[in-house]
Every structure is written in C-alpha cells, then in structure tokens.
Amino acid sequence: MSALLDIARTKGVMIATAESCTGGLIAGRITDEPGTSDIFDRGFVTYSNAAKVEMLGIRPKTLETHGAVSEEIAREMAEGAVARSEASIAVSVTGIAGPGSSDTKPEGRVCFGLATPAGTTTETVEFGALGREQVRNATVTHALELILKALQAL
C-alpha cells in the first residue's frame, strides 16, 4: 500500500473509487494509512442500481441492456467517479460476491473499470465461489493492483 501512496504523492495524482460489491472496502483500505487525504479524494459506494444512476451518472439503458454486473457498467462507474470528483484515476468494481449466482452470472464474477488520463479499461475476473469475504478481499487486492499499475504508467 505504501508504494501506491508514495507514487500517487510523487506524481500529484488524486484517486477515487466507485464500489458496489465491496461496499467501500477499497476506499477503506486506501485510507487505512494516515495522511491519505492528499491522494484520495472520495469513494462512491453505489450498491443499488439507483445509487449508480444518481451518484455516478450510469445510464439506465446500460443497466437494462447489460445488467449491473458488466464491464459496461464498470466503465461508466469509473468514468462517473472521475467526472464527479477531483481525481484523475478511479477504479470501479461491480460483481457477485455471493452467496448465490444467476444462470448467466456466477458467484465470484467481478467486473473492474479503471479510468485514467490515458482512457478507460475494463476487465472481468472470475474469482470463483470462494465465499463472500474471500471474493470481496480478492476484489480489493486486485483493484489496488490496478491502481498501482496505472500510477506506474503515468
């Protein structure tokens, strides 16, 4: 974590998060370190679809077409977090931590978005049915790795 914070400080970058299935755990992990207000602007916890629309500007049509657990929504969440904050990098997560799944979206599927000055990327990771806590922890770790790689590339 200290490497992420040090690089963000050195590069003068502010970070934001847009979280669904992690419920704010990524923001919590970043702000566990004292003095992070100089690199962390805010976290959006948008657990419901209504919150995604209201707080991040997710298009209802995207939700209707692709569902909340999709790379399309992860993209809009990350871009919405940058647009509604002072951050230049935002990570977003939306997924099924479990227990349970649907016919098309299994437990442990998490879609990530990463908005940076160079553009927005998305990916889906299948963590598997590890249990709710393990899926959420794996999601936090992966999101922090995405932020670190983005900072290193700046």
Phi and psi in radians as a Rosetta constraint file:
Dihedral C 1 N 2 CA 2 C 2 CIRCULARHARMONIC -1.100 0.35
Dihedral N 2 CA 2 C 2 N 3 CIRCULARHARMONIC -0.579 0.35
Dihedral C 2 N 3 CA 3 C 3 CIRCULARHARMONIC -1.113 0.35
Dihedral N 3 CA 3 C 3 N 4 CIRCULARHARMONIC -0.764 0.35
Dihedral C 3 N 4 CA 4 C 4 CIRCULARHARMONIC -1.033 0.35
Dihedral N 4 CA 4 C 4 N 5 CIRCULARHARMONIC -0.822 0.35
Dihedral C 4 N 5 CA 5 C 5 CIRCULARHARMONIC -1.143 0.35
Dihedral N 5 CA 5 C 5 N 6 CIRCULARHARMONIC -0.731 0.35
Dihedral C 5 N 6 CA 6 C 6 CIRCULARHARMONIC -1.102 0.35
Dihedral N 6 CA 6 C 6 N 7 CIRCULARHARMONIC -0.777 0.35
Dihedral C 6 N 7 CA 7 C 7 CIRCULARHARMONIC -1.148 0.35
Dihedral N 7 CA 7 C 7 N 8 CIRCULARHARMONIC -0.739 0.35
Dihedral C 7 N 8 CA 8 C 8 CIRCULARHARMONIC -1.056 0.35
Dihedral N 8 CA 8 C 8 N 9 CIRCULARHARMONIC -0.740 0.35
Dihedral C 8 N 9 CA 9 C 9 CIRCULARHARMONIC -1.131 0.35
Dihedral N 9 CA 9 C 9 N 10 CIRCULARHARMONIC -0.823 0.35
Dihedral C 9 N 10 CA 10 C 10 CIRCULARHARMONIC -1.037 0.35
Dihedral N 10 CA 10 C 10 N 11 CIRCULARHARMONIC -0.676 0.35
Dihedral C 10 N 11 CA 11 C 11 CIRCULARHARMONIC -1.592 0.35
Dihedral N 11 CA 11 C 11 N 12 CIRCULARHARMONIC -0.057 0.35
Dihedral C 11 N 12 CA 12 C 12 CIRCULARHARMONIC 1.141 0.35
Dihedral N 12 CA 12 C 12 N 13 CIRCULARHARMONIC 0.676 0.35
Dihedral C 12 N 13 CA 13 C 13 CIRCULARHARMONIC -1.802 0.35
Dihedral N 13 CA 13 C 13 N 14 CIRCULARHARMONIC 2.393 0.35
Dihedral C 13 N 14 CA 14 C 14 CIRCULARHARMONIC -1.773 0.35
Dihedral N 14 CA 14 C 14 N 15 CIRCULARHARMONIC 2.516 0.35
Dihedral C 14 N 15 CA 15 C 15 CIRCULARHARMONIC -2.084 0.35
Dihedral N 15 CA 15 C 15 N 16 CIRCULARHARMONIC 2.549 0.35
Dihedral C 15 N 16 CA 16 C 16 CIRCULARHARMONIC -2.315 0.35
Dihedral N 16 CA 16 C 16 N 17 CIRCULARHARMONIC 2.778 0.35
Dihedral C 16 N 17 CA 17 C 17 CIRCULARHARMONIC -2.205 0.35
Dihedral N 17 CA 17 C 17 N 18 CIRCULARHARMONIC 2.619 0.35
Dihedral C 17 N 18 CA 18 C 18 CIRCULARHARMONIC -2.282 0.35
Dihedral N 18 CA 18 C 18 N 19 CIRCULARHARMONIC 1.901 0.35
Dihedral C 18 N 19 CA 19 C 19 CIRCULARHARMONIC -2.146 0.35
Dihedral N 19 CA 19 C 19 N 20 CIRCULARHARMONIC 2.418 0.35
Dihedral C 19 N 20 CA 20 C 20 CIRCULARHARMONIC -2.003 0.35
Dihedral N 20 CA 20 C 20 N 21 CIRCULARHARMONIC -1.361 0.35
Dihedral C 20 N 21 CA 21 C 21 CIRCULARHARMONIC -1.139 0.35
Dihedral N 21 CA 21 C 21 N 22 CIRCULARHARMONIC -0.326 0.35
Dihedral C 21 N 22 CA 22 C 22 CIRCULARHARMONIC -1.629 0.35
Dihedral N 22 CA 22 C 22 N 23 CIRCULARHARMONIC -0.170 0.35
Dihedral C 22 N 23 CA 23 C 23 CIRCULARHARMONIC 0.980 0.35
Dihedral N 23 CA 23 C 23 N 24 CIRCULARHARMONIC 0.521 0.35
Dihedral C 23 N 24 CA 24 C 24 CIRCULARHARMONIC 1.754 0.35
Dihedral N 24 CA 24 C 24 N 25 CIRCULARHARMONIC 0.049 0.35
Dihedral C 24 N 25 CA 25 C 25 CIRCULARHARMONIC -1.137 0.35
Dihedral N 25 CA 25 C 25 N 26 CIRCULARHARMONIC -0.573 0.35
Dihedral C 25 N 26 CA 26 C 26 CIRCULARHARMONIC -1.165 0.35
Dihedral N 26 CA 26 C 26 N 27 CIRCULARHARMONIC -0.840 0.35
Dihedral C 26 N 27 CA 27 C 27 CIRCULARHARMONIC -1.037 0.35
Dihedral N 27 CA 27 C 27 N 28 CIRCULARHARMONIC -0.719 0.35
Dihedral C 27 N 28 CA 28 C 28 CIRCULARHARMONIC -1.067 0.35
Dihedral N 28 CA 28 C 28 N 29 CIRCULARHARMONIC -0.733 0.35
Dihedral C 28 N 29 CA 29 C 29 CIRCULARHARMONIC -1.148 0.35
Dihedral N 29 CA 29 C 29 N 30 CIRCULARHARMONIC -0.742 0.35
Dihedral C 29 N 30 CA 30 C 30 CIRCULARHARMONIC -1.090 0.35
Dihedral N 30 CA 30 C 30 N 31 CIRCULARHARMONIC -0.755 0.35
Dihedral C 30 N 31 CA 31 C 31 CIRCULARHARMONIC -1.506 0.35
Dihedral N 31 CA 31 C 31 N 32 CIRCULARHARMONIC 0.083 0.35
Dihedral C 31 N 32 CA 32 C 32 CIRCULARHARMONIC -1.087 0.35
Dihedral N 32 CA 32 C 32 N 33 CIRCULARHARMONIC -0.546 0.35
Dihedral C 32 N 33 CA 33 C 33 CIRCULARHARMONIC -1.370 0.35
Dihedral N 33 CA 33 C 33 N 34 CIRCULARHARMONIC 2.365 0.35
Dihedral C 33 N 34 CA 34 C 34 CIRCULARHARMONIC -1.190 0.35
Dihedral N 34 CA 34 C 34 N 35 CIRCULARHARMONIC 2.604 0.35
Dihedral C 34 N 35 CA 35 C 35 CIRCULARHARMONIC 1.346 0.35
Dihedral N 35 CA 35 C 35 N 36 CIRCULARHARMONIC 0.390 0.35
Dihedral C 35 N 36 CA 36 C 36 CIRCULARHARMONIC -1.469 0.35
Dihedral N 36 CA 36 C 36 N 37 CIRCULARHARMONIC -0.005 0.35
Dihedral C 36 N 37 CA 37 C 37 CIRCULARHARMONIC -1.123 0.35
Dihedral N 37 CA 37 C 37 N 38 CIRCULARHARMONIC -0.300 0.35
Dihedral C 37 N 38 CA 38 C 38 CIRCULARHARMONIC -1.422 0.35
Dihedral N 38 CA 38 C 38 N 39 CIRCULARHARMONIC -0.182 0.35
Dihedral C 38 N 39 CA 39 C 39 CIRCULARHARMONIC -2.225 0.35
Dihedral N 39 CA 39 C 39 N 40 CIRCULARHARMONIC -0.199 0.35
Dihedral C 39 N 40 CA 40 C 40 CIRCULARHARMONIC -2.045 0.35
Dihedral N 40 CA 40 C 40 N 41 CIRCULARHARMONIC 2.048 0.35
Dihedral C 40 N 41 CA 41 C 41 CIRCULARHARMONIC -1.479 0.35
Dihedral N 41 CA 41 C 41 N 42 CIRCULARHARMONIC -0.967 0.35
Dihedral C 41 N 42 CA 42 C 42 CIRCULARHARMONIC -2.946 0.35
Dihedral N 42 CA 42 C 42 N 43 CIRCULARHARMONIC 2.842 0.35
Dihedral C 42 N 43 CA 43 C 43 CIRCULARHARMONIC -2.165 0.35
Dihedral N 43 CA 43 C 43 N 44 CIRCULARHARMONIC 2.386 0.35
Dihedral C 43 N 44 CA 44 C 44 CIRCULARHARMONIC -1.842 0.35
Dihedral N 44 CA 44 C 44 N 45 CIRCULARHARMONIC 2.071 0.35
Dihedral C 44 N 45 CA 45 C 45 CIRCULARHARMONIC -1.779 0.35
Dihedral N 45 CA 45 C 45 N 46 CIRCULARHARMONIC 1.865 0.35
Dihedral C 45 N 46 CA 46 C 46 CIRCULARHARMONIC -2.115 0.35
Dihedral N 46 CA 46 C 46 N 47 CIRCULARHARMONIC 1.280 0.35
Dihedral C 46 N 47 CA 47 C 47 CIRCULARHARMONIC -1.236 0.35
Dihedral N 47 CA 47 C 47 N 48 CIRCULARHARMONIC -0.687 0.35
Dihedral C 47 N 48 CA 48 C 48 CIRCULARHARMONIC -1.596 0.35
Dihedral N 48 CA 48 C 48 N 49 CIRCULARHARMONIC 2.776 0.35
Dihedral C 48 N 49 CA 49 C 49 CIRCULARHARMONIC -1.109 0.35
Dihedral N 49 CA 49 C 49 N 50 CIRCULARHARMONIC -0.659 0.35
Dihedral C 49 N 50 CA 50 C 50 CIRCULARHARMONIC -1.070 0.35
Dihedral N 50 CA 50 C 50 N 51 CIRCULARHARMONIC -0.704 0.35
Dihedral C 50 N 51 CA 51 C 51 CIRCULARHARMONIC -1.141 0.35
Dihedral N 51 CA 51 C 51 N 52 CIRCULARHARMONIC -0.667 0.35
Dihedral C 51 N 52 CA 52 C 52 CIRCULARHARMONIC -1.053 0.35
Dihedral N 52 CA 52 C 52 N 53 CIRCULARHARMONIC -0.759 0.35
Dihedral C 52 N 53 CA 53 C 53 CIRCULARHARMONIC -1.187 0.35
Dihedral N 53 CA 53 C 53 N 54 CIRCULARHARMONIC -0.877 0.35
Dihedral C 53 N 54 CA 54 C 54 CIRCULARHARMONIC -1.184 0.35
Dihedral N 54 CA 54 C 54 N 55 CIRCULARHARMONIC -0.816 0.35
Dihedral C 54 N 55 CA 55 C 55 CIRCULARHARMONIC -1.529 0.35
Dihedral N 55 CA 55 C 55 N 56 CIRCULARHARMONIC -0.521 0.35
Dihedral C 55 N 56 CA 56 C 56 CIRCULARHARMONIC -2.029 0.35
Dihedral N 56 CA 56 C 56 N 57 CIRCULARHARMONIC -0.105 0.35
Dihedral C 56 N 57 CA 57 C 57 CIRCULARHARMONIC 1.339 0.35
Dihedral N 57 CA 57 C 57 N 58 CIRCULARHARMONIC 0.410 0.35
Dihedral C 57 N 58 CA 58 C 58 CIRCULARHARMONIC -1.073 0.35
Dihedral N 58 CA 58 C 58 N 59 CIRCULARHARMONIC 2.383 0.35
Dihedral C 58 N 59 CA 59 C 59 CIRCULARHARMONIC -1.361 0.35
Dihedral N 59 CA 59 C 59 N 60 CIRCULARHARMONIC 2.218 0.35
Dihedral C 59 N 60 CA 60 C 60 CIRCULARHARMONIC -0.941 0.35
Dihedral N 60 CA 60 C 60 N 61 CIRCULARHARMONIC -0.596 0.35
Dihedral C 60 N 61 CA 61 C 61 CIRCULARHARMONIC -1.095 0.35
Dihedral N 61 CA 61 C 61 N 62 CIRCULARHARMONIC -0.642 0.35
Dihedral C 61 N 62 CA 62 C 62 CIRCULARHARMONIC -1.147 0.35
Dihedral N 62 CA 62 C 62 N 63 CIRCULARHARMONIC -0.753 0.35
Dihedral C 62 N 63 CA 63 C 63 CIRCULARHARMONIC -1.057 0.35
Dihedral N 63 CA 63 C 63 N 64 CIRCULARHARMONIC -0.779 0.35
Dihedral C 63 N 64 CA 64 C 64 CIRCULARHARMONIC -1.120 0.35
Dihedral N 64 CA 64 C 64 N 65 CIRCULARHARMONIC -0.714 0.35
Dihedral C 64 N 65 CA 65 C 65 CIRCULARHARMONIC -1.359 0.35
Dihedral N 65 CA 65 C 65 N 66 CIRCULARHARMONIC -0.749 0.35
Dihedral C 65 N 66 CA 66 C 66 CIRCULARHARMONIC -1.951 0.35
Dihedral N 66 CA 66 C 66 N 67 CIRCULARHARMONIC -0.321 0.35
Dihedral C 66 N 67 CA 67 C 67 CIRCULARHARMONIC 1.455 0.35
Dihedral N 67 CA 67 C 67 N 68 CIRCULARHARMONIC 2.835 0.35
Dihedral C 67 N 68 CA 68 C 68 CIRCULARHARMONIC -1.164 0.35
Dihedral N 68 CA 68 C 68 N 69 CIRCULARHARMONIC -0.550 0.35
Dihedral C 68 N 69 CA 69 C 69 CIRCULARHARMONIC -1.681 0.35
Dihedral N 69 CA 69 C 69 N 70 CIRCULARHARMONIC 1.511 0.35
Dihedral C 69 N 70 CA 70 C 70 CIRCULARHARMONIC -2.756 0.35
Dihedral N 70 CA 70 C 70 N 71 CIRCULARHARMONIC 2.709 0.35
Dihedral C 70 N 71 CA 71 C 71 CIRCULARHARMONIC -1.149 0.35
Dihedral N 71 CA 71 C 71 N 72 CIRCULARHARMONIC -0.515 0.35
Dihedral C 71 N 72 CA 72 C 72 CIRCULARHARMONIC -1.096 0.35
Dihedral N 72 CA 72 C 72 N 73 CIRCULARHARMONIC -0.750 0.35
Dihedral C 72 N 73 CA 73 C 73 CIRCULARHARMONIC -1.223 0.35
Dihedral N 73 CA 73 C 73 N 74 CIRCULARHARMONIC -0.710 0.35
Dihedral C 73 N 74 CA 74 C 74 CIRCULARHARMONIC -1.020 0.35
Dihedral N 74 CA 74 C 74 N 75 CIRCULARHARMONIC -0.710 0.35
Dihedral C 74 N 75 CA 75 C 75 CIRCULARHARMONIC -1.075 0.35
Dihedral N 75 CA 75 C 75 N 76 CIRCULARHARMONIC -0.879 0.35
Dihedral C 75 N 76 CA 76 C 76 CIRCULARHARMONIC -1.133 0.35
Dihedral N 76 CA 76 C 76 N 77 CIRCULARHARMONIC -0.595 0.35
Dihedral C 76 N 77 CA 77 C 77 CIRCULARHARMONIC -1.132 0.35
Dihedral N 77 CA 77 C 77 N 78 CIRCULARHARMONIC -0.831 0.35
Dihedral C 77 N 78 CA 78 C 78 CIRCULARHARMONIC -1.111 0.35
Dihedral N 78 CA 78 C 78 N 79 CIRCULARHARMONIC -0.785 0.35
Dihedral C 78 N 79 CA 79 C 79 CIRCULARHARMONIC -1.160 0.35
Dihedral N 79 CA 79 C 79 N 80 CIRCULARHARMONIC -0.650 0.35
Dihedral C 79 N 80 CA 80 C 80 CIRCULARHARMONIC -1.139 0.35
Dihedral N 80 CA 80 C 80 N 81 CIRCULARHARMONIC -0.653 0.35
Dihedral C 80 N 81 CA 81 C 81 CIRCULARHARMONIC -1.141 0.35
Dihedral N 81 CA 81 C 81 N 82 CIRCULARHARMONIC -0.719 0.35
Dihedral C 81 N 82 CA 82 C 82 CIRCULARHARMONIC -1.150 0.35
Dihedral N 82 CA 82 C 82 N 83 CIRCULARHARMONIC -0.757 0.35
Dihedral C 82 N 83 CA 83 C 83 CIRCULARHARMONIC -1.146 0.35
Dihedral N 83 CA 83 C 83 N 84 CIRCULARHARMONIC -0.468 0.35
Dihedral C 83 N 84 CA 84 C 84 CIRCULARHARMONIC -1.900 0.35
Dihedral N 84 CA 84 C 84 N 85 CIRCULARHARMONIC 0.441 0.35
Dihedral C 84 N 85 CA 85 C 85 CIRCULARHARMONIC -2.589 0.35
Dihedral N 85 CA 85 C 85 N 86 CIRCULARHARMONIC -3.098 0.35
Dihedral C 85 N 86 CA 86 C 86 CIRCULARHARMONIC -1.683 0.35
Dihedral N 86 CA 86 C 86 N 87 CIRCULARHARMONIC 0.143 0.35
Dihedral C 86 N 87 CA 87 C 87 CIRCULARHARMONIC -1.435 0.35
Dihedral N 87 CA 87 C 87 N 88 CIRCULARHARMONIC 2.652 0.35
Dihedral C 87 N 88 CA 88 C 88 CIRCULARHARMONIC -1.891 0.35
Dihedral N 88 CA 88 C 88 N 89 CIRCULARHARMONIC -0.162 0.35
Dihedral C 88 N 89 CA 89 C 89 CIRCULARHARMONIC -2.280 0.35
Dihedral N 89 CA 89 C 89 N 90 CIRCULARHARMONIC 2.340 0.35
Dihedral C 89 N 90 CA 90 C 90 CIRCULARHARMONIC -2.440 0.35
Dihedral N 90 CA 90 C 90 N 91 CIRCULARHARMONIC 2.417 0.35
Dihedral C 90 N 91 CA 91 C 91 CIRCULARHARMONIC -1.924 0.35
Dihedral N 91 CA 91 C 91 N 92 CIRCULARHARMONIC 2.515 0.35
Dihedral C 91 N 92 CA 92 C 92 CIRCULARHARMONIC -2.277 0.35
Dihedral N 92 CA 92 C 92 N 93 CIRCULARHARMONIC 2.642 0.35
Dihedral C 92 N 93 CA 93 C 93 CIRCULARHARMONIC -2.444 0.35
Dihedral N 93 CA 93 C 93 N 94 CIRCULARHARMONIC 2.418 0.35
Dihedral C 93 N 94 CA 94 C 94 CIRCULARHARMONIC -2.588 0.35
Dihedral N 94 CA 94 C 94 N 95 CIRCULARHARMONIC 2.239 0.35
Dihedral C 94 N 95 CA 95 C 95 CIRCULARHARMONIC -2.947 0.35
Dihedral N 95 CA 95 C 95 N 96 CIRCULARHARMONIC -2.978 0.35
Dihedral C 95 N 96 CA 96 C 96 CIRCULARHARMONIC -2.046 0.35
Dihedral N 96 CA 96 C 96 N 97 CIRCULARHARMONIC 1.716 0.35
Dihedral C 96 N 97 CA 97 C 97 CIRCULARHARMONIC -1.321 0.35
Dihedral N 97 CA 97 C 97 N 98 CIRCULARHARMONIC -0.462 0.35
Dihedral C 97 N 98 CA 98 C 98 CIRCULARHARMONIC 1.735 0.35
Dihedral N 98 CA 98 C 98 N 99 CIRCULARHARMONIC 3.052 0.35
Dihedral C 98 N 99 CA 99 C 99 CIRCULARHARMONIC -1.307 0.35
Dihedral N 99 CA 99 C 99 N 100 CIRCULARHARMONIC 2.766 0.35
Dihedral C 99 N 100 CA 100 C 100 CIRCULARHARMONIC 1.800 0.35
Dihedral N 100 CA 100 C 100 N 101 CIRCULARHARMONIC 2.868 0.35
Dihedral C 100 N 101 CA 101 C 101 CIRCULARHARMONIC -2.786 0.35
Dihedral N 101 CA 101 C 101 N 102 CIRCULARHARMONIC -3.122 0.35
Dihedral C 101 N 102 CA 102 C 102 CIRCULARHARMONIC -2.079 0.35
Dihedral N 102 CA 102 C 102 N 103 CIRCULARHARMONIC -3.132 0.35
Dihedral C 102 N 103 CA 103 C 103 CIRCULARHARMONIC -1.102 0.35
Dihedral N 103 CA 103 C 103 N 104 CIRCULARHARMONIC -0.534 0.35
Dihedral C 103 N 104 CA 104 C 104 CIRCULARHARMONIC -1.910 0.35
Dihedral N 104 CA 104 C 104 N 105 CIRCULARHARMONIC -0.253 0.35
Dihedral C 104 N 105 CA 105 C 105 CIRCULARHARMONIC -2.283 0.35
Dihedral N 105 CA 105 C 105 N 106 CIRCULARHARMONIC 1.826 0.35
Dihedral C 105 N 106 CA 106 C 106 CIRCULARHARMONIC -1.385 0.35
Dihedral N 106 CA 106 C 106 N 107 CIRCULARHARMONIC 2.750 0.35
Dihedral C 106 N 107 CA 107 C 107 CIRCULARHARMONIC -1.001 0.35
Dihedral N 107 CA 107 C 107 N 108 CIRCULARHARMONIC 2.399 0.35
Dihedral C 107 N 108 CA 108 C 108 CIRCULARHARMONIC 1.628 0.35
Dihedral N 108 CA 108 C 108 N 109 CIRCULARHARMONIC -0.050 0.35
Dihedral C 108 N 109 CA 109 C 109 CIRCULARHARMONIC -1.444 0.35
Dihedral N 109 CA 109 C 109 N 110 CIRCULARHARMONIC 2.208 0.35
Dihedral C 109 N 110 CA 110 C 110 CIRCULARHARMONIC -2.309 0.35
Dihedral N 110 CA 110 C 110 N 111 CIRCULARHARMONIC 2.287 0.35
Dihedral C 110 N 111 CA 111 C 111 CIRCULARHARMONIC -1.791 0.35
Dihedral N 111 CA 111 C 111 N 112 CIRCULARHARMONIC 2.323 0.35
Dihedral C 111 N 112 CA 112 C 112 CIRCULARHARMONIC -2.001 0.35
Dihedral N 112 CA 112 C 112 N 113 CIRCULARHARMONIC 2.513 0.35
Dihedral C 112 N 113 CA 113 C 113 CIRCULARHARMONIC -2.211 0.35
Dihedral N 113 CA 113 C 113 N 114 CIRCULARHARMONIC 2.544 0.35
Dihedral C 113 N 114 CA 114 C 114 CIRCULARHARMONIC -2.417 0.35
Dihedral N 114 CA 114 C 114 N 115 CIRCULARHARMONIC 1.945 0.35
Dihedral C 114 N 115 CA 115 C 115 CIRCULARHARMONIC -1.766 0.35
Dihedral N 115 CA 115 C 115 N 116 CIRCULARHARMONIC 2.210 0.35
Dihedral C 115 N 116 CA 116 C 116 CIRCULARHARMONIC -2.360 0.35
Dihedral N 116 CA 116 C 116 N 117 CIRCULARHARMONIC 3.004 0.35
Dihedral C 116 N 117 CA 117 C 117 CIRCULARHARMONIC -1.023 0.35
Dihedral N 117 CA 117 C 117 N 118 CIRCULARHARMONIC -0.407 0.35
Dihedral C 117 N 118 CA 118 C 118 CIRCULARHARMONIC -1.470 0.35
Dihedral N 118 CA 118 C 118 N 119 CIRCULARHARMONIC -0.134 0.35
Dihedral C 118 N 119 CA 119 C 119 CIRCULARHARMONIC 2.294 0.35
Dihedral N 119 CA 119 C 119 N 120 CIRCULARHARMONIC -3.005 0.35
Dihedral C 119 N 120 CA 120 C 120 CIRCULARHARMONIC -2.066 0.35
Dihedral N 120 CA 120 C 120 N 121 CIRCULARHARMONIC 2.343 0.35
Dihedral C 120 N 121 CA 121 C 121 CIRCULARHARMONIC -2.113 0.35
Dihedral N 121 CA 121 C 121 N 122 CIRCULARHARMONIC 2.734 0.35
Dihedral C 121 N 122 CA 122 C 122 CIRCULARHARMONIC -2.387 0.35
Dihedral N 122 CA 122 C 122 N 123 CIRCULARHARMONIC 2.762 0.35
Dihedral C 122 N 123 CA 123 C 123 CIRCULARHARMONIC -2.783 0.35
Dihedral N 123 CA 123 C 123 N 124 CIRCULARHARMONIC 2.752 0.35
Dihedral C 123 N 124 CA 124 C 124 CIRCULARHARMONIC -2.049 0.35
Dihedral N 124 CA 124 C 124 N 125 CIRCULARHARMONIC 2.324 0.35
Dihedral C 124 N 125 CA 125 C 125 CIRCULARHARMONIC -2.071 0.35
Dihedral N 125 CA 125 C 125 N 126 CIRCULARHARMONIC 2.308 0.35
Dihedral C 125 N 126 CA 126 C 126 CIRCULARHARMONIC -1.743 0.35
Dihedral N 126 CA 126 C 126 N 127 CIRCULARHARMONIC 1.652 0.35
Dihedral C 126 N 127 CA 127 C 127 CIRCULARHARMONIC -1.327 0.35
Dihedral N 127 CA 127 C 127 N 128 CIRCULARHARMONIC -0.389 0.35
Dihedral C 127 N 128 CA 128 C 128 CIRCULARHARMONIC 1.556 0.35
Dihedral N 128 CA 128 C 128 N 129 CIRCULARHARMONIC 3.063 0.35
Dihedral C 128 N 129 CA 129 C 129 CIRCULARHARMONIC -1.428 0.35
Dihedral N 129 CA 129 C 129 N 130 CIRCULARHARMONIC 1.213 0.35
Dihedral C 129 N 130 CA 130 C 130 CIRCULARHARMONIC -1.455 0.35
Dihedral N 130 CA 130 C 130 N 131 CIRCULARHARMONIC -0.213 0.35
Dihedral C 130 N 131 CA 131 C 131 CIRCULARHARMONIC 1.805 0.35
Dihedral N 131 CA 131 C 131 N 132 CIRCULARHARMONIC 2.631 0.35
Dihedral C 131 N 132 CA 132 C 132 CIRCULARHARMONIC -0.934 0.35
Dihedral N 132 CA 132 C 132 N 133 CIRCULARHARMONIC -0.896 0.35
Dihedral C 132 N 133 CA 133 C 133 CIRCULARHARMONIC -1.090 0.35
Dihedral N 133 CA 133 C 133 N 134 CIRCULARHARMONIC -0.747 0.35
Dihedral C 133 N 134 CA 134 C 134 CIRCULARHARMONIC -1.196 0.35
Dihedral N 134 CA 134 C 134 N 135 CIRCULARHARMONIC -0.682 0.35
Dihedral C 134 N 135 CA 135 C 135 CIRCULARHARMONIC -1.107 0.35
Dihedral N 135 CA 135 C 135 N 136 CIRCULARHARMONIC -0.772 0.35
Dihedral C 135 N 136 CA 136 C 136 CIRCULARHARMONIC -1.138 0.35
Dihedral N 136 CA 136 C 136 N 137 CIRCULARHARMONIC -0.737 0.35
Dihedral C 136 N 137 CA 137 C 137 CIRCULARHARMONIC -1.128 0.35
Dihedral N 137 CA 137 C 137 N 138 CIRCULARHARMONIC -0.732 0.35
Dihedral C 137 N 138 CA 138 C 138 CIRCULARHARMONIC -1.105 0.35
Dihedral N 138 CA 138 C 138 N 139 CIRCULARHARMONIC -0.640 0.35
Dihedral C 138 N 139 CA 139 C 139 CIRCULARHARMONIC -1.131 0.35
Dihedral N 139 CA 139 C 139 N 140 CIRCULARHARMONIC -0.783 0.35
Dihedral C 139 N 140 CA 140 C 140 CIRCULARHARMONIC -1.046 0.35
Dihedral N 140 CA 140 C 140 N 141 CIRCULARHARMONIC -0.838 0.35
Dihedral C 140 N 141 CA 141 C 141 CIRCULARHARMONIC -1.036 0.35
Dihedral N 141 CA 141 C 141 N 142 CIRCULARHARMONIC -0.797 0.35
Dihedral C 141 N 142 CA 142 C 142 CIRCULARHARMONIC -1.138 0.35
Dihedral N 142 CA 142 C 142 N 143 CIRCULARHARMONIC -0.727 0.35
Dihedral C 142 N 143 CA 143 C 143 CIRCULARHARMONIC -1.084 0.35
Dihedral N 143 CA 143 C 143 N 144 CIRCULARHARMONIC -0.735 0.35
Dihedral C 143 N 144 CA 144 C 144 CIRCULARHARMONIC -1.145 0.35
Dihedral N 144 CA 144 C 144 N 145 CIRCULARHARMONIC -0.631 0.35
Dihedral C 144 N 145 CA 145 C 145 CIRCULARHARMONIC -1.131 0.35
Dihedral N 145 CA 145 C 145 N 146 CIRCULARHARMONIC -0.690 0.35
Dihedral C 145 N 146 CA 146 C 146 CIRCULARHARMONIC -1.082 0.35
Dihedral N 146 CA 146 C 146 N 147 CIRCULARHARMONIC -0.753 0.35
Dihedral C 146 N 147 CA 147 C 147 CIRCULARHARMONIC -1.101 0.35
Dihedral N 147 CA 147 C 147 N 148 CIRCULARHARMONIC -0.803 0.35
Dihedral C 147 N 148 CA 148 C 148 CIRCULARHARMONIC -1.035 0.35
Dihedral N 148 CA 148 C 148 N 149 CIRCULARHARMONIC -0.808 0.35
Dihedral C 148 N 149 CA 149 C 149 CIRCULARHARMONIC -1.081 0.35
Dihedral N 149 CA 149 C 149 N 150 CIRCULARHARMONIC -0.696 0.35
Dihedral C 149 N 150 CA 150 C 150 CIRCULARHARMONIC -1.122 0.35
Dihedral N 150 CA 150 C 150 N 151 CIRCULARHARMONIC -0.721 0.35
Dihedral C 150 N 151 CA 151 C 151 CIRCULARHARMONIC -1.131 0.35
Dihedral N 151 CA 151 C 151 N 152 CIRCULARHARMONIC -0.712 0.35
Dihedral C 151 N 152 CA 152 C 152 CIRCULARHARMONIC -1.124 0.35
Dihedral N 152 CA 152 C 152 N 153 CIRCULARHARMONIC -0.522 0.35
Dihedral C 152 N 153 CA 153 C 153 CIRCULARHARMONIC -1.411 0.35
Dihedral N 153 CA 153 C 153 N 154 CIRCULARHARMONIC -0.220 0.35
